[in-house]
Amino acid sequence: MLSNFFGNIEKKTGVNMNEVMKLVQSLQNADLKDEKTVRSVIRELALIAKKEVPKEKEEKIVKAILNNEVPKDFSSLLKMMDKKKK
């Protein structure tokens, strides 16, 4: 069932889930309060997703992570994303 889920994500996004899982594993002991580490993760995710992250957007993401402004659960994340659509 989980492999079907990841397969569907890969089909819809073109993102290789094996690469995502490798990145997730590498982050288990990462210091996400370190700006250099956070920037590295953002750039790695951008490469995996084959998306460009403009410098201004990278700055906002880094600031949010370093200031602990990132939602802790899925429902909060959805609420945050919904607000940005409006």
Rosetta blueprint (number, residue, H / E / L):
1 M L
2 L H
3 S H
4 N H
5 F H
6 F H
7 G H
8 N H
9 I H
10 E H
11 K H
12 K H
13 T H
14 G L
15 V L
16 N L
17 M H
18 N H
19 E H
20 V H
21 M H
22 K H
23 L H
24 V H
25 Q H
26 S H
27 L L
28 Q L
29 N L
30 A L
31 D L
32 L L
33 K L
34 D L
35 E H
36 K H
37 T H
38 V H
39 R H
40 S H
41 V H
42 I H
43 R H
44 E H
45 L H
46 A H
47 L H
48 I H
49 A H
50 K L
51 K L
52 E L
53 V L
54 P L
55 K H
56 E H
57 K H
58 E H
59 E H
60 K H
61 I H
62 V H
63 K H
64 A H
65 I H
66 L H
67 N L
68 N L
69 E L
70 V L
71 P L
72 K L
73 D L
74 F H
75 S H
76 S H
77 L H
78 L H
79 K H
80 M H
81 M H
82 D H
83 K H
84 K H
85 K H
86 K L
